[in-house]
Amino acid sequence: MEDTAGSNPQSLGFTEKLKSWLSWSWTYVCFIWFGMVLIMIYVLWSPLKLQETLTSASVFLNTLTPKFYVALTGTSSLISGLILIFEWWYFRKYGTSFIEQVSVSHLRPLLGGVESSSTTGLFTSVNGEAEPRPSVSECKVWRNPLNLFRGAEYNRYTWVTGKEPLTYYDMNLSAQDHQTFFTGDTPQLRPEDAVMQKAWRERNPQARIRAAYQAIEMNHECAAAYVLLAEEEATTITEAERLFKKALSIAGKDINLLVYIKRRLAMCARKLGRIKEAVKMMRDLIAIEPICGMYDLYHVTHISSASIDISLPKSATICYTSALLKARAVSDKFSPEAASRRGLSTAEMNAVEAIHRAVEFNPHVPKYLLEMKSLILPPEHILKRGDSEAVAYAFFHLQHWKRAEGALNLLHCTWEGTFRIIPYPLEKGHLFYPYPGCTETADRELLPSFHEVSVYPKKELPFFILFTAGLCSFTAMLAMLTHQFPELMGVFAKAFFSTLFAPLGFFADKMESFMPSSFWHQLTRI
């Protein structure tokens, strides 16, 4: 086994060298093959009577009426138009070209275009060292610490608009979270816990509520059932708070349950205007879960802290609140005209750099803060650096940017300058990892269908869409010109084909003068 394991690197190295050599030689092989085809055509010119065939073909083409050419170009225009419509629909739905995707998936391996495994997953950091780059599978979604209450908030939106603010994928992730949090800390699963496990998996809200009441009938101290009723059945924040307090009084020593209930009680206090009480609850959570409690504390207190600990796990809340704290110190007196004349002061430079840092982390947020895009209710799960995180941040923090005089004006004047610092965000970052390319797909799963997902970097139209659009327009123009001016287009077609085949005739004449015909005759006989 050791010998086999030791020989694997050598065999892999030989395979990689063979692949690289084939990839390098493929271009030259194509040229050689093309030359051999030309030579073969010339050798078989007389035996296969290609001259007579071309002559008969030209006679046949001359006998065709202009109506045939109109039908030919019209059909070509129709087919290319259908391909264009399909390509455009596929690009709008999946963000890529169908022809390009098929070509990359099936033709690139045949042409030796596979990337070397030695460099996969690596990128160059700011200090020049090679570090592992997050792959597509690492675009992990996180539970939104400020997710709204389904009964008191999400359902009210549905009653008013008739639209579902949560996707099935998002609710399914929440069901998995609840099953993990609230299974109980006993070695054996209690009957009421089994009922609650089934309740979290129910897709129908009424079925979940009925299961919660069933669990309460089995055990009046089933805290998880009261949590579900507070989340799903309570139609007001006050009612939800009452049910959460009931759950807290019977929660026991289950840490997961205690943390969840205290966090939601803090959210209730915050929504009811009791900010100091909410802050105290979150500070108490720090003693249980330091990182989680500190992260939620910044969410609840918003900008009441004098500074933000940037060493915490990065998020839009941390980055943009830090930028707001620095921006509000200078934004009330900031003027772009004055700044262009005298330059930026140290405090203004720090504020601009903080904004650039925040925009690099999540470039979707400014459009919501500047109200260039309409806001929706935030989902229950978010993707860091994605549109879902931007929606969640702006939903709760837009009011604080508006309260800081001139902060939105400073953001409006400076946020787009970030993109000049990182012109190729998918390849190399400036202060953070390169921007992940999987955010669009994940955000489409998390956000409702009526919301237009923000995409970064903005995708250009694929080559094949432009190509099919040009082909459709060109063939349609030819069909119209052939219909209107048949004789003139016939002369143009003959001149075009004669010019097209002129190099072939020139090549044949040169070969004939270079090699005597008797030699080729003897060679064809052999």
C-alpha distance (Angstrom), angle and dihedral (degrees) to the residues before:
residue distance angle dihedral
M1 . . .
E2 3.79 . .
D3 3.80 92.5 .
T4 3.76 90.8 50.5
A5 3.76 92.3 48.5
G6 3.76 90.9 48.1
S7 3.79 93.2 51.7
N8 3.80 94.8 50.2
P9 3.84 96.0 82.0
Q10 3.81 90.5 52.8
S11 3.79 93.1 49.8
L12 3.79 90.8 46.1
G13 3.80 90.2 49.6
F14 3.79 91.5 51.6
T15 3.82 90.6 49.1
E16 3.79 91.9 50.7
K17 3.82 91.1 48.8
L18 3.79 90.4 49.5
K19 3.81 91.4 50.4
S20 3.80 92.6 47.7
W21 3.82 91.1 48.7
L22 3.81 91.7 50.0
S23 3.78 90.6 48.0
W24 3.82 91.1 49.5
S25 3.79 94.0 47.0
W26 3.80 95.9 44.4
T27 3.81 93.6 86.2
Y28 3.78 92.9 51.6
V29 3.79 91.8 45.2
C30 3.81 89.5 55.5
F31 3.81 91.5 53.1
I32 3.81 91.5 48.1
W33 3.79 91.3 48.0
F34 3.80 91.4 49.6
G35 3.80 90.7 50.6
M36 3.81 91.8 49.2
V37 3.81 90.1 51.3
L38 3.81 90.8 53.8
I39 3.80 91.2 48.4
M40 3.81 91.1 48.2
I41 3.78 91.2 51.2
Y42 3.77 90.5 51.9
V43 3.82 93.0 46.5
L44 3.80 92.1 50.4
W45 3.78 93.9 41.3
S46 3.82 94.4 102.8
P47 3.84 101.9 31.1
L48 3.78 92.9 51.8
K49 3.80 93.3 39.8
L50 3.80 91.6 -127.9
Q51 3.81 91.0 163.3
E52 3.79 92.0 59.4
T53 3.79 90.1 45.2
L54 3.80 92.4 53.1
T55 3.80 90.4 46.7
S56 3.78 92.7 52.0
A57 3.78 90.4 45.8
S58 3.78 91.7 52.5
V59 3.81 90.1 49.1
F60 3.80 89.7 50.9
L61 3.79 92.3 49.6
N62 3.81 90.4 49.4
T63 3.79 90.6 55.5
L64 3.81 93.1 54.6
T65 3.79 115.2 105.3
P66 3.80 123.9 -128.5
K67 3.81 88.8 -107.8
F68 3.79 88.8 69.2
Y69 3.78 91.8 55.3
V70 3.81 90.8 46.9
A71 3.81 89.8 52.3
L72 3.82 91.3 45.3
T73 3.80 96.1 50.7
G74 3.81 91.8 40.1
T75 3.80 91.6 52.9
S76 3.81 90.5 47.4
S77 3.79 90.0 50.9
L78 3.81 91.3 49.3
I79 3.81 93.9 49.6
S80 3.79 93.8 46.3
G81 3.81 89.3 47.5
L82 3.80 91.3 54.2
I83 3.81 90.0 48.8
L84 3.82 89.1 49.7
I85 3.81 92.2 51.9
F86 3.81 91.6 48.9
E87 3.82 92.6 46.5
W88 3.79 91.5 49.5
W89 3.82 92.4 49.0
Y90 3.82 91.5 47.9
F91 3.81 91.5 48.7
R92 3.80 92.8 49.9
K93 3.80 91.9 48.3
Y94 3.82 102.3 39.4
G95 3.79 103.6 17.2
T96 3.82 96.3 -122.1
S97 3.79 141.4 76.6
F98 3.81 116.3 -93.8
I99 3.82 93.2 -145.8
E100 3.80 91.2 47.0
Q101 3.80 92.3 47.9
V102 3.81 92.7 50.3
S103 3.80 90.9 46.0
V104 3.81 93.2 50.8
S105 3.80 93.3 44.2
H106 3.81 98.5 47.2
L107 3.80 109.5 18.0
R108 3.81 102.4 40.2
P109 3.85 94.5 64.2
L110 3.81 89.2 50.8
L111 3.79 90.8 51.8
G112 3.80 93.4 48.8
G113 3.81 93.9 -108.8
V114 3.80 96.3 139.0
E115 3.78 114.4 128.4
S116 3.74 118.4 -118.4
S117 3.76 113.3 -98.6
S118 3.77 91.4 -138.1
T119 3.80 92.3 72.0
T120 3.77 99.7 35.9
G121 3.77 113.3 119.1
L122 3.81 95.6 14.3
F123 3.78 129.6 114.2
T124 3.76 136.2 170.9
S125 3.77 115.1 -104.1
V126 3.78 126.7 -148.4
N127 3.80 92.3 -88.2
G128 3.80 91.7 50.4
E129 3.79 98.0 -107.1
A130 3.78 122.2 133.0
E131 3.78 111.9 -113.0
P132 3.80 133.2 172.2
R133 3.78 111.9 -87.0
P134 3.82 118.9 -142.0
S135 3.80 110.0 -103.9
V136 3.78 126.5 -144.1
S137 3.79 91.1 -95.8
E138 3.82 89.0 59.2
C139 3.81 93.9 65.1
K140 3.79 89.1 111.2
V141 3.78 121.7 -176.0
W142 3.79 119.3 -135.3
R143 3.76 131.6 -154.0
N144 3.80 110.5 -99.7
P145 3.85 105.2 -116.7
L146 3.81 89.1 -152.9
N147 3.80 98.6 45.2
L148 3.77 111.4 154.2
F149 3.79 127.1 -116.4
R150 3.77 112.3 -92.4
G151 3.81 97.5 -145.2
A152 3.80 98.8 38.3
E153 3.82 99.7 37.1
Y154 3.81 118.1 8.0
N155 3.81 94.0 45.0
R156 3.80 91.9 47.9
Y157 3.80 88.5 57.1
T158 3.80 89.9 51.6
W159 3.81 92.1 49.3
V160 3.82 91.8 52.3
T161 3.83 101.6 39.7
G162 3.80 103.7 21.8
K163 3.82 89.5 -130.2
E164 3.78 127.0 121.3
P165 3.83 109.3 -125.2
L166 3.83 94.2 -166.9
T167 3.78 127.3 62.7
Y168 3.79 123.4 -137.7
Y169 3.79 89.7 -116.6
D170 3.81 91.0 55.3
M171 3.82 93.5 47.6
N172 3.80 91.1 46.6
L173 3.81 89.8 55.9
S174 3.81 89.2 50.5
A175 3.79 90.5 51.2
Q176 3.79 90.0 53.4
D177 3.82 90.4 49.1
H178 3.80 92.2 50.6
Q179 3.77 92.3 48.7
T180 3.80 88.8 53.0
F181 3.81 95.3 45.6
F182 3.79 100.8 42.3
T183 3.80 107.1 38.2
G184 3.81 90.2 107.2
D185 3.79 130.7 -117.1
T186 3.82 96.7 -103.7
P187 3.83 119.1 112.6
Q188 3.80 91.1 -125.5
L189 3.78 123.8 49.3
R190 3.79 110.5 -112.4
P191 3.83 119.1 -136.4
E192 3.80 92.8 -111.6
D193 3.83 90.2 50.3
A194 3.81 89.6 53.8
V195 3.82 89.1 52.3
M196 3.81 90.9 49.3
Q197 3.79 92.1 48.9
K198 3.78 88.1 56.5
A199 3.80 90.5 44.2
W200 3.81 93.5 57.7
R201 3.81 89.6 52.3
E202 3.80 94.1 53.0
R203 3.77 113.3 108.8
N204 3.81 95.1 -159.0
P205 3.85 111.9 78.4
Q206 3.82 92.7 -146.9
A207 3.81 90.3 53.6
R208 3.82 89.7 53.1
I209 3.79 91.6 50.8
R210 3.82 92.6 48.3
A211 3.81 90.0 50.4
A212 3.83 90.2 51.3
Y213 3.79 91.0 54.2
Q214 3.78 89.3 47.4
A215 3.82 89.9 54.1
I216 3.83 90.4 49.8
E217 3.80 90.5 52.3
M218 3.80 88.5 53.5
N219 3.81 93.2 46.8
H220 3.80 122.9 7.1
E221 3.82 89.4 -157.2
C222 3.81 96.6 58.9
A223 3.80 99.4 131.5
A224 3.81 94.3 -175.7
A225 3.81 90.3 61.0
Y226 3.82 91.6 55.1
V227 3.80 88.8 48.6
L228 3.81 90.3 55.7
L229 3.80 91.9 47.8
A230 3.82 90.7 49.4
E231 3.80 91.0 50.8
E232 3.81 99.8 40.4
E233 3.82 112.4 20.6
A234 3.81 104.4 34.1
T235 3.79 109.0 95.9
T236 3.82 96.0 -167.5
I237 3.80 133.7 44.9
T238 3.81 90.4 -122.0
E239 3.80 91.4 56.7
A240 3.80 91.2 46.0
E241 3.82 90.2 51.4
R242 3.82 91.0 52.1
L243 3.82 91.5 52.6
F244 3.81 92.3 46.4
K245 3.81 90.8 51.8
K246 3.79 88.8 51.2
A247 3.82 89.5 51.1
L248 3.82 91.2 47.9
S249 3.81 92.1 53.8
I250 3.82 92.0 56.9
A251 3.82 100.2 31.8
G252 3.80 94.7 102.6
K253 3.80 117.1 -168.2
D254 3.79 99.3 -33.8
I255 3.84 100.9 133.0
N256 3.82 95.8 -162.1
L257 3.77 91.7 50.4
L258 3.82 93.5 45.7
V259 3.81 93.2 49.9
Y260 3.80 92.8 48.2
I261 3.82 94.4 47.1
K262 3.83 94.3 46.4
R263 3.79 90.8 48.3
R264 3.80 91.7 52.2
L265 3.81 91.6 45.0
A266 3.80 88.3 53.8
M267 3.81 88.4 51.6
C268 3.81 90.2 51.0
A269 3.82 91.0 50.7
R270 3.78 90.8 48.7
K271 3.82 93.2 49.6
L272 3.81 89.8 48.8
G273 3.82 91.7 52.6
R274 3.81 99.1 -104.4
I275 3.80 96.0 126.5
K276 3.83 97.2 159.5
E277 3.79 91.1 52.9
A278 3.81 90.4 49.1
V279 3.81 90.9 50.3
K280 3.82 91.2 50.4
M281 3.80 91.1 51.5
M282 3.79 91.9 50.6
R283 3.79 91.7 48.0
D284 3.79 88.3 53.7
L285 3.80 88.4 53.2
I286 3.80 90.2 57.5
A287 3.80 89.0 69.0
I288 3.82 89.2 56.9
E289 3.82 101.3 37.8
P290 3.83 111.0 8.2
I291 3.81 99.8 -169.9
C292 3.80 95.6 38.8
G293 3.80 92.9 44.6
M294 3.80 94.3 47.1
Y295 3.80 91.2 47.5
D296 3.80 92.3 51.4
L297 3.81 91.1 43.5
Y298 3.80 90.6 62.9
H299 3.80 89.1 48.9
V300 3.80 92.8 52.0
T301 3.81 98.8 40.5
H302 3.82 92.7 40.0
I303 3.83 104.4 -173.4
S304 3.78 101.6 -8.0
S305 3.82 91.1 106.8
A306 3.78 118.4 89.4
S307 3.79 92.1 -136.4
I308 3.77 141.0 7.3
D309 3.80 122.6 -124.4
I310 3.79 99.2 -126.4
S311 3.81 90.1 -170.0
L312 3.80 89.0 74.5
P313 3.81 118.3 99.6
K314 3.78 105.3 -67.9
S315 3.77 119.6 -104.3
A316 3.78 138.5 151.4
T317 3.80 89.0 -103.0
I318 3.80 93.1 56.4
C319 3.82 95.4 43.7
Y320 3.81 99.5 41.3
T321 3.82 95.2 41.2
S322 3.80 88.5 51.6
A323 3.81 88.7 51.0
L324 3.81 91.2 48.6
L325 3.80 92.5 51.1
K326 3.80 90.2 54.4
A327 3.80 94.4 39.7
R328 3.80 97.0 52.9
A329 3.82 90.2 57.8
V330 3.83 90.6 65.4
S331 3.81 106.7 13.8
D332 3.82 97.1 89.2
K333 3.83 90.7 64.3
F334 3.80 98.9 30.8
S335 3.80 117.6 123.7
P336 3.81 122.5 174.1
E337 3.82 91.2 -149.3
A338 3.80 92.9 52.5
A339 3.80 91.8 43.6
S340 3.81 91.2 53.0
R341 3.84 90.7 52.7
R342 3.81 101.3 44.0
G343 3.80 100.9 20.0
L344 3.80 128.0 -123.2
S345 3.78 121.5 -51.7
T346 3.80 121.0 -131.7
A347 3.81 93.0 -98.6
E348 3.82 91.7 47.1
M349 3.80 90.8 48.2
N350 3.81 90.1 52.1
A351 3.80 90.5 50.3
V352 3.81 92.6 49.1
E353 3.80 91.8 47.7
A354 3.81 89.8 50.5
I355 3.81 90.1 51.5
H356 3.81 91.0 49.0
R357 3.79 89.5 49.8
A358 3.81 91.8 51.1
V359 3.80 93.5 45.8
E360 3.80 91.5 50.1
F361 3.80 89.9 53.1
N362 3.82 94.1 48.2
P363 3.81 116.3 4.9
H364 3.82 93.8 -179.1
V365 3.82 97.6 69.7
P366 3.86 101.1 75.1
K367 3.81 93.8 61.8
Y368 3.81 89.8 58.0
L369 3.81 94.7 42.9
L370 3.81 90.6 48.8
E371 3.84 89.2 44.9
M372 3.78 92.5 -121.8
K373 3.81 87.2 132.7
S374 3.79 127.9 37.0
L375 3.79 118.0 -109.3
I376 3.80 125.9 -125.4
L377 3.79 132.3 -170.9
P378 3.81 109.8 -72.1
P379 3.83 117.6 -109.8
E380 3.79 124.1 -115.4
H381 3.81 90.2 -112.1
I382 3.77 129.5 39.9
L383 3.77 137.3 -163.8
K384 3.78 113.8 -134.3
R385 3.81 111.8 -117.2
G386 3.81 88.8 10.7
D387 3.79 135.4 112.2
S388 3.82 91.3 -100.7
E389 3.82 90.9 60.2
A390 3.81 89.9 47.1
V391 3.81 91.3 53.3
A392 3.81 91.5 48.6
Y393 3.81 93.4 48.7
A394 3.80 96.7 45.5
F395 3.81 92.5 45.2
F396 3.81 91.6 62.8
H397 3.82 103.0 26.0
L398 3.81 105.8 40.3
Q399 3.82 90.0 90.0
H400 3.82 91.1 57.2
W401 3.81 92.7 51.9
K402 3.80 88.1 51.3
R403 3.81 92.0 50.9
A404 3.81 92.3 55.3
E405 3.80 102.9 79.5
G406 3.80 112.4 -123.5
A407 3.82 94.6 0.6
L408 3.81 93.9 116.7
N409 3.80 90.2 46.1
L410 3.81 90.4 54.1
L411 3.79 89.9 47.4
H412 3.82 90.8 49.0
C413 3.82 92.3 52.0
T414 3.80 97.9 46.2
W415 3.82 113.8 25.9
E416 3.81 97.4 84.8
G417 3.81 90.8 55.9
T418 3.82 87.5 75.2
F419 3.79 91.3 74.0
R420 3.82 91.6 60.1
I421 3.81 88.6 58.7
I422 3.82 93.1 52.6
P423 3.83 107.0 31.9
Y424 3.82 92.1 164.8
P425 3.82 104.1 38.6
L426 3.81 96.1 168.6
E427 3.81 91.9 56.5
K428 3.80 105.3 38.0
G429 3.79 134.6 8.5
H430 3.79 128.9 -152.1
L431 3.81 106.2 -146.9
F432 3.80 99.2 -3.3
Y433 3.77 138.7 35.5
P434 3.80 115.8 -68.3
Y435 3.78 109.8 -78.5
P436 3.83 109.7 -88.4
G437 3.77 115.3 -113.6
C438 3.81 95.3 -147.3
T439 3.81 99.1 69.1
E440 3.80 96.3 95.5
T441 3.81 94.1 56.5
A442 3.81 93.6 46.5
D443 3.82 93.4 45.2
R444 3.80 91.4 52.1
E445 3.81 87.5 57.9
L446 3.82 93.6 47.7
L447 3.80 101.2 41.8
P448 3.82 125.3 64.5
S449 3.78 120.1 -99.5
F450 3.82 94.4 -114.0
H451 3.82 90.3 63.1
E452 3.79 118.6 87.4
V453 3.79 104.5 -131.0
S454 3.79 114.9 -131.9
V455 3.82 111.3 -124.1
Y456 3.80 125.2 -156.5
P457 2.93 130.0 -139.3
K458 3.78 93.2 28.1
K459 3.76 108.2 -113.8
E460 3.78 119.4 -126.5
L461 3.78 119.9 -138.8
P462 3.82 110.1 -85.8
F463 3.80 118.6 -109.0
F464 3.80 94.1 -113.7
I465 3.81 92.4 57.0
L466 3.80 90.3 53.4
F467 3.80 90.4 43.6
T468 3.80 94.9 51.4
A469 3.81 90.7 44.5
G470 3.81 90.3 53.4
L471 3.80 92.1 44.6
C472 3.79 92.2 49.8
S473 3.81 92.5 49.2
F474 3.81 93.1 45.1
T475 3.80 95.7 49.4
A476 3.81 91.5 44.7
M477 3.81 89.3 52.9
L478 3.81 90.8 49.2
A479 3.81 90.8 50.6
M480 3.81 91.4 51.5
L481 3.82 94.0 46.1
T482 3.82 92.4 46.6
H483 3.79 90.2 51.4
Q484 3.81 93.6 48.4
F485 3.86 99.6 37.4
P486 3.83 108.0 23.6
E487 3.83 98.3 162.1
L488 3.79 95.2 45.5
M489 3.82 91.6 48.0
G490 3.83 89.5 48.8
V491 3.79 90.5 56.5
F492 3.79 90.0 46.5
A493 3.82 91.9 50.4
K494 3.82 92.5 50.9
A495 3.78 91.7 48.7
F496 3.80 90.6 47.7
F497 3.80 95.0 51.6
S498 3.78 93.3 43.7
T499 3.79 89.3 53.1
L500 3.80 90.6 45.4
F501 3.82 93.9 54.4
A502 3.81 95.3 39.1
P503 3.84 93.9 93.3
L504 3.80 90.4 52.8
G505 3.82 91.4 52.7
F506 3.78 90.6 46.1
F507 3.82 90.2 51.6
A508 3.82 91.3 49.2
D509 3.82 92.0 50.6
K510 3.78 91.9 49.9
M511 3.79 92.2 49.2
E512 3.79 90.3 48.7
S513 3.79 92.2 52.2
F514 3.80 92.0 44.6
M515 3.80 96.4 47.1
P516 3.83 121.2 35.2
S517 3.79 115.6 -121.3
S518 3.84 91.5 -122.3
F519 3.80 89.9 62.8
W520 3.80 92.3 53.3
H521 3.83 89.6 45.3
Q522 3.81 91.6 54.5
L523 3.81 90.6 44.3
T524 3.81 92.8 52.9
R525 3.83 90.2 49.0
I526 3.81 90.1 54.4
